[in-house]
Amino acid sequence: MTVIASESEYGWIGPRPGAAQIGAILFAGVAGILFAGVGPLLLGGLEASGRISPAQLGQAGTAELLAMGVAAGLTGPLYGIRNLRLLTILCGLAMAGLNALSVVVDGWTVVLVRGLNGIPSGALIWLMTAMIVRSARPDRWAAIYLTVQTLAQAVIVAALGALVEGPAGVGAGFAVLAAIGVATGLAGLLVPNSLAVLPVDPDQPTGRLSTRGLVALAAAFAFNAGILAVWIYVEPLSRQSGHPAGTAGLAMALSLGAQVVGGLLATLAAGRIPTTLMLVVSLLGMGAAMVVFAYLPGVTVFLTVSAMFGFLWMFASPFFTPLVIDADPTRRAAMFGSGAALLGCSAGPFLASLFVGETEMRQSLILGVGLLATSLVIVMLLYFVRAKSHSLVA
């Protein structure tokens, strides 16, 4: 007999976790996604020291993101919602061991180890997603998660930057990540041991995802693929625009700061402004930013648009969660939201690499605009289908 979860007095599906439990889940979720932010620095350090080739740098990053996305999507169906303390502890310790191993390995072994590290990382991201979709305000908790992870990545990158360039080398960076893995295992002691079962759609009694839920996930995939298809080439785009050295680094720093602001404003806007409106405006704004990049603007415009791009990126991201929940009110499709986003993040750079040339990077912008347009069409389609269904019911 299937137990159907019901909303508690707080609006949560199942009992609301305590403050310490929420903090432990948030810490684990941030630890799981941390390498997405610090990976370029550490893998770049391995490449600069000759321990991996430029090709292996890209392959290691892609392997880890792909493994994260797959694990974030499959942990729930394969592992379930019980014994979550054990899952968190084991994932934390696995990350600690694999990051420690990354201190000494080189070549193809780095690709293998980083790919393996994506599995426990993705499982922890799933855990955070599982809490978000059961919360009373999934959009707000998604914004909080994105904002905290951005801040954490910024702090860690700033701290590791000096450490990696010093006598300790890149191994010190992986040692820090190993220590964070141990801390995640300890945080697992506070994680709730189980979560409530999500409702089952009467039209999908087998628990399979609805068509609308899958379509909404496709919007999140296309959004993230479009962003990373462009942003991965921000340095070559700056160089092609004739900017002085250091411009791309400053653009990334400004974008990161704008992302934090965007996440904070998304947290405040959650529940106050229609989801479709925020996504449509953000997608159009990001598409416009890509068009500006295509004209190879000067430094001032390039930096300004980079900041706008980062702001809209983080402002829009949390609202794909309520979009998916609205498409599939059981919230089962939303459980795959992080997986779809991560797979998009890994697919975007790969697809862009098939189009860009040795000196011409603007093909990535054409691809990015196309992917954002795809996401926009899906968002609008879901809105009009929903509006039509409501009018028929009325």
C-alpha positions as semicolon CSV with decimal commas, in nm:
position;residue;x (nm);y (nm);z (nm)
1;M;0,000;0,000;0,000
2;T;0,140;0,339;-0,101
3;V;0,145;0,606;0,165
4;I;0,049;0,945;0,024
5;A;0,225;1,237;0,184
6;S;0,015;1,527;0,305
7;E;0,106;1,885;0,381
8;S;0,173;1,961;0,745
9;E;0,051;2,271;0,922
10;Y;0,364;2,448;0,795
11;G;0,286;2,369;0,433
12;W;0,563;2,110;0,406
13;I;0,507;1,765;0,262
14;G;0,563;1,556;0,571
15;P;0,708;1,693;0,895
16;R;0,918;2,007;0,873
17;P;1,287;1,936;0,948
18;G;1,438;2,116;1,244
19;A;1,681;2,405;1,200
20;A;1,985;2,184;1,263
21;Q;1,859;1,925;1,014
22;I;1,799;2,189;0,747
23;G;2,145;2,332;0,812
24;A;2,305;1,987;0,778
25;I;2,122;1,919;0,449
26;L;2,218;2,263;0,316
27;F;2,583;2,206;0,411
28;A;2,582;1,866;0,239
29;G;2,414;2,007;-0,072
30;V;2,665;2,291;-0,098
31;A;2,955;2,049;-0,047
32;G;2,814;1,833;-0,327
33;I;2,805;2,116;-0,581
34;L;3,128;2,283;-0,466
35;F;3,355;2,135;-0,733
36;A;3,144;2,292;-1,008
37;G;3,280;2,628;-0,891
38;V;3,633;2,540;-0,782
39;G;3,699;2,272;-1,046
40;P;3,832;2,507;-1,315
41;L;4,089;2,644;-1,069
42;L;4,209;2,304;-0,948
43;L;4,199;2,127;-1,283
44;G;4,373;2,428;-1,436
45;G;4,642;2,391;-1,171
46;L;4,689;2,025;-1,262
47;E;4,717;2,116;-1,631
48;A;4,963;2,399;-1,561
49;S;5,186;2,162;-1,363
50;G;5,184;1,907;-1,646
51;R;4,991;1,640;-1,456
52;I;4,706;1,638;-1,711
53;S;4,680;1,753;-2,073
54;P;4,446;2,033;-2,188
55;A;4,215;1,767;-2,335
56;Q;4,211;1,573;-2,008
57;L;4,123;1,895;-1,823
58;G;3,800;1,924;-2,023
59;Q;3,731;1,553;-2,002
60;A;3,773;1,547;-1,623
61;G;3,537;1,842;-1,579
62;T;3,279;1,691;-1,815
63;A;3,302;1,349;-1,648
64;E;3,240;1,496;-1,303
65;L;2,945;1,711;-1,412
66;L;2,789;1,421;-1,604
67;A;2,827;1,189;-1,306
68;M;2,677;1,458;-1,080
69;G;2,377;1,496;-1,307
70;V;2,314;1,123;-1,340
71;A;2,356;1,064;-0,965
72;A;2,132;1,360;-0,878
73;G;1,862;1,208;-1,096
74;L;1,895;0,842;-1,001
75;T;1,974;0,847;-0,629
76;G;1,605;0,873;-0,537
77;P;1,477;0,592;-0,762
78;L;1,769;0,361;-0,681
79;Y;1,834;0,436;-0,313
80;G;1,502;0,566;-0,184
81;I;1,417;0,803;0,099
82;R;1,529;0,593;0,398
83;N;1,863;0,569;0,581
84;L;1,959;0,918;0,466
85;R;2,205;0,967;0,751
86;L;2,405;0,668;0,631
87;L;2,388;0,793;0,273
88;T;2,520;1,137;0,370
89;I;2,800;1,000;0,586
90;L;2,914;0,757;0,317
91;C;2,900;1,024;0,046
92;G;3,100;1,267;0,260
93;L;3,368;1,007;0,330
94;A;3,377;0,898;-0,035
95;M;3,432;1,259;-0,142
96;A;3,705;1,294;0,120
97;G;3,885;0,985;-0,009
98;L;3,854;1,072;-0,378
99;N;3,969;1,431;-0,325
100;A;4,263;1,305;-0,122
101;L;4,344;1,065;-0,404
102;S;4,336;1,357;-0,648
103;V;4,640;1,499;-0,467
104;V;4,866;1,224;-0,605
105;V;4,716;1,092;-0,931
106;D;4,777;1,225;-1,282
107;G;4,682;1,166;-1,644
108;W;4,377;0,955;-1,722
109;T;4,351;0,854;-1,357
110;V;4,247;1,213;-1,280
111;V;3,959;1,181;-1,527
112;L;3,853;0,855;-1,363
113;V;3,879;0,985;-1,005
114;R;3,693;1,307;-1,083
115;G;3,420;1,112;-1,261
116;L;3,382;0,885;-0,959
117;N;3,368;1,188;-0,728
118;G;3,065;1,312;-0,920
119;I;2,859;1,017;-0,791
120;P;2,859;1,101;-0,415
121;S;2,846;1,471;-0,504
122;G;2,533;1,417;-0,712
123;A;2,373;1,209;-0,437
124;L;2,417;1,500;-0,193
125;I;2,267;1,739;-0,446
126;W;1,969;1,501;-0,470
127;L;1,933;1,516;-0,091
128;M;1,912;1,895;-0,102
129;T;1,665;1,878;-0,390
130;A;1,452;1,629;-0,196
131;M;1,418;1,879;0,088
132;I;1,348;2,170;-0,147
133;V;1,060;1,999;-0,327
134;R;0,899;1,902;0,004
135;S;0,922;2,252;0,148
136;A;0,638;2,502;0,177
137;R;0,820;2,746;-0,055
138;P;1,033;2,545;-0,303
139;D;1,119;2,856;-0,505
140;R;1,251;3,036;-0,198
141;W;1,457;2,739;-0,078
142;A;1,595;2,688;-0,429
143;A;1,704;3,054;-0,431
144;I;1,861;3,018;-0,086
145;Y;2,052;2,709;-0,197
146;L;2,180;2,874;-0,514
147;T;2,283;3,189;-0,327
148;V;2,464;3,001;-0,050
149;Q;2,645;2,775;-0,296
150;T;2,756;3,077;-0,501
151;L;2,890;3,251;-0,191
152;A;3,064;2,933;-0,076
153;Q;3,226;2,882;-0,416
154;A;3,343;3,244;-0,423
155;V;3,498;3,217;-0,075
156;I;3,664;2,883;-0,148
157;V;3,800;3,000;-0,483
158;A;3,942;3,315;-0,321
159;A;4,102;3,111;-0,044
160;L;4,236;2,839;-0,272
161;G;4,367;3,084;-0,531
162;A;4,652;3,200;-0,310
163;L;4,703;2,852;-0,166
164;V;4,729;2,677;-0,503
165;E;4,973;2,938;-0,638
166;G;5,192;2,906;-0,329
167;P;5,450;2,643;-0,236
168;A;5,179;2,391;-0,139
169;G;5,055;2,372;-0,497
170;V;4,729;2,236;-0,631
171;G;4,741;1,939;-0,393
172;A;4,656;2,174;-0,107
173;G;4,331;2,265;-0,284
174;F;4,224;1,902;-0,309
175;A;4,324;1,853;0,056
176;V;4,085;2,132;0,154
177;L;3,806;1,960;-0,042
178;A;3,891;1,634;0,133
179;A;3,853;1,807;0,470
180;I;3,516;1,945;0,359
181;G;3,417;1,587;0,270
182;V;3,499;1,475;0,624
183;A;3,294;1,765;0,763
184;T;3,006;1,658;0,537
185;G;3,022;1,309;0,683
186;L;2,995;1,458;1,032
187;A;2,704;1,677;0,922
188;G;2,533;1,359;0,808
189;L;2,478;1,271;1,174
190;L;2,222;1,554;1,190
191;V;2,039;1,475;0,865
192;P;1,683;1,336;0,911
193;N;1,691;0,963;0,854
194;S;1,393;0,959;0,616
195;L;1,161;1,182;0,416
196;A;0,791;1,171;0,343
197;V;0,668;0,988;0,033
198;L;0,558;1,223;-0,243
199;P;0,199;1,202;-0,375
200;V;0,116;0,984;-0,676
201;D;-0,070;1,127;-0,974
202;P;-0,390;0,924;-1,030
203;D;-0,322;0,952;-1,404
204;Q;0,025;0,807;-1,351
205;P;-0,033;0,535;-1,089
206;T;0,295;0,364;-1,175
207;G;0,481;0,674;-1,055
208;R;0,618;0,749;-1,401
209;L;0,677;1,114;-1,476
210;S;0,402;1,301;-1,658
211;T;0,462;1,440;-2,005
212;R;0,425;1,796;-1,877
213;G;0,681;1,729;-1,605
214;L;0,931;1,598;-1,860
215;V;0,871;1,900;-2,085
216;A;0,934;2,137;-1,793
217;L;1,259;1,953;-1,715
218;A;1,360;2,004;-2,078
219;A;1,322;2,381;-2,024
220;A;1,564;2,366;-1,728
221;F;1,807;2,153;-1,931
222;A;1,803;2,394;-2,227
223;F;1,843;2,697;-1,997
224;N;2,155;2,563;-1,828
225;A;2,302;2,426;-2,152
226;G;2,257;2,766;-2,318
227;I;2,426;2,951;-2,033
228;L;2,730;2,724;-2,010
229;A;2,767;2,702;-2,387
230;V;2,844;3,074;-2,377
231;W;3,003;3,131;-2,037
232;I;3,264;2,860;-2,084
233;Y;3,404;3,075;-2,367
234;V;3,398;3,410;-2,187
235;E;3,780;3,434;-2,184
236;P;3,825;3,359;-2,558
237;L;3,534;3,595;-2,637
238;S;3,708;3,872;-2,442
239;R;4,031;3,800;-2,626
240;Q;3,852;3,802;-2,962
241;S;3,702;4,139;-2,869
242;G;4,055;4,277;-2,833
243;H;4,037;4,340;-2,459
244;P;4,352;4,368;-2,246
245;A;4,463;4,073;-2,035
246;G;4,266;4,032;-1,714
247;T;3,936;4,157;-1,857
248;A;3,779;3,810;-1,859
249;G;3,884;3,751;-1,498
250;L;3,725;4,079;-1,395
251;A;3,412;3,988;-1,593
252;M;3,388;3,658;-1,404
253;A;3,433;3,833;-1,070
254;L;3,163;4,090;-1,151
255;S;2,933;3,814;-1,273
256;L;2,986;3,619;-0,953
257;G;2,899;3,921;-0,739
258;A;2,592;3,987;-0,953
259;Q;2,489;3,623;-0,915
260;V;2,481;3,665;-0,538
261;V;2,262;3,975;-0,574
262;G;2,038;3,790;-0,820
263;G;1,998;3,498;-0,582
264;L;1,911;3,728;-0,291
265;L;1,651;3,914;-0,497
266;A;1,506;3,584;-0,618
267;T;1,466;3,480;-0,254
268;L;1,271;3,800;-0,185
269;A;1,067;3,778;-0,507
270;A;0,962;3,415;-0,457
271;G;0,586;3,395;-0,427
272;R;0,537;3,766;-0,500
273;I;0,584;3,780;-0,879
274;P;0,446;3,523;-1,127
275;T;0,700;3,255;-1,215
276;T;0,635;3,272;-1,589
277;L;0,683;3,650;-1,598
278;M;1,019;3,629;-1,419
279;L;1,144;3,350;-1,644
280;V;1,031;3,519;-1,966
281;V;1,192;3,852;-1,874
282;S;1,513;3,681;-1,760
283;L;1,543;3,463;-2,070
284;L;1,485;3,759;-2,301
285;G;1,743;3,963;-2,107
286;M;2,004;3,689;-2,127
287;G;1,938;3,642;-2,497
288;A;1,991;4,016;-2,545
289;A;2,319;3,994;-2,353
290;M;2,440;3,720;-2,588
291;V;2,356;3,938;-2,887
292;V;2,564;4,220;-2,736
293;F;2,856;3,980;-2,684
294;A;2,831;3,887;-3,053
295;Y;2,913;4,245;-3,152
296;L;3,248;4,216;-2,966
297;P;3,190;4,524;-2,749
298;G;3,448;4,733;-2,569
299;V;3,567;4,663;-2,217
300;T;3,308;4,874;-2,032
301;V;3,011;4,729;-2,218
302;F;3,155;4,376;-2,194
303;L;3,193;4,402;-1,816
304;T;2,848;4,558;-1,773
305;V;2,678;4,288;-1,980
306;S;2,873;4,017;-1,798
307;A;2,736;4,143;-1,467
308;M;2,382;4,157;-1,609
309;F;2,427;3,805;-1,746
310;G;2,532;3,673;-1,404
311;F;2,247;3,853;-1,228
312;L;1,978;3,714;-1,460
313;W;2,139;3,368;-1,453
314;M;2,101;3,335;-1,077
315;F;1,776;3,529;-1,058
316;A;1,604;3,297;-1,306
317;S;1,748;2,963;-1,195
318;P;1,536;2,907;-0,878
319;F;1,210;2,961;-1,066
320;F;1,250;2,650;-1,277
321;T;1,163;2,457;-0,960
322;P;0,809;2,605;-0,929
323;L;0,776;2,577;-1,310
324;V;0,834;2,200;-1,288
325;I;0,613;2,167;-0,979
326;D;0,332;2,352;-1,154
327;A;0,367;2,113;-1,449
328;D;0,369;1,812;-1,217
329;P;0,202;1,896;-0,882
330;T;0,312;1,564;-0,730
331;R;0,663;1,719;-0,728
332;R;0,810;1,395;-0,859
333;A;0,942;1,561;-1,174
334;A;1,098;1,835;-0,959
335;M;1,312;1,567;-0,794
336;F;1,495;1,541;-1,126
337;G;1,541;1,918;-1,159
338;S;1,900;1,927;-1,031
339;G;1,993;1,633;-1,253
340;A;1,846;1,804;-1,559
341;A;2,028;2,129;-1,475
342;L;2,364;1,955;-1,424
343;L;2,328;1,752;-1,742
344;G;2,254;2,080;-1,921
345;C;2,567;2,233;-1,768
346;S;2,779;1,949;-1,907
347;A;2,602;1,932;-2,245
348;G;2,632;2,307;-2,320
349;P;3,014;2,326;-2,334
350;F;3,031;1,998;-2,527
351;L;2,783;2,116;-2,790
352;A;2,957;2,455;-2,818
353;S;3,293;2,282;-2,870
354;L;3,151;2,128;-3,189
355;F;3,081;2,470;-3,339
356;V;3,354;2,713;-3,232
357;G;3,666;2,763;-3,443
358;E;4,028;2,831;-3,356
359;T;3,980;3,207;-3,346
360;E;3,603;3,257;-3,391
361;M;3,401;3,196;-3,074
362;R;3,071;3,359;-3,169
363;Q;2,918;3,031;-3,285
364;S;2,879;2,953;-2,914
365;L;2,656;3,260;-2,889
366;I;2,433;3,139;-3,173
367;L;2,399;2,805;-2,995
368;G;2,333;2,977;-2,662
369;V;2,057;3,196;-2,808
370;G;1,899;2,891;-2,971
371;L;1,896;2,696;-2,645
372;L;1,755;2,990;-2,447
373;A;1,488;3,035;-2,717
374;T;1,399;2,668;-2,676
375;S;1,362;2,715;-2,301
376;L;1,151;3,028;-2,357
377;V;0,916;2,848;-2,597
378;I;0,866;2,568;-2,346
379;V;0,796;2,812;-2,061
380;M;0,535;2,993;-2,272
381;L;0,383;2,666;-2,393
382;L;0,341;2,540;-2,037
383;Y;0,181;2,871;-1,938
384;F;-0,074;2,870;-2,221
385;V;-0,159;2,501;-2,174
386;R;-0,216;2,565;-1,805
387;A;-0,428;2,875;-1,874
388;K;-0,638;2,681;-2,126
389;S;-0,694;2,393;-1,884
390;H;-0,804;2,637;-1,613
391;S;-1,051;2,806;-1,846
392;L;-1,199;2,470;-1,942
393;V;-1,242;2,379;-1,575
394;A;-1,406;2,715;-1,507
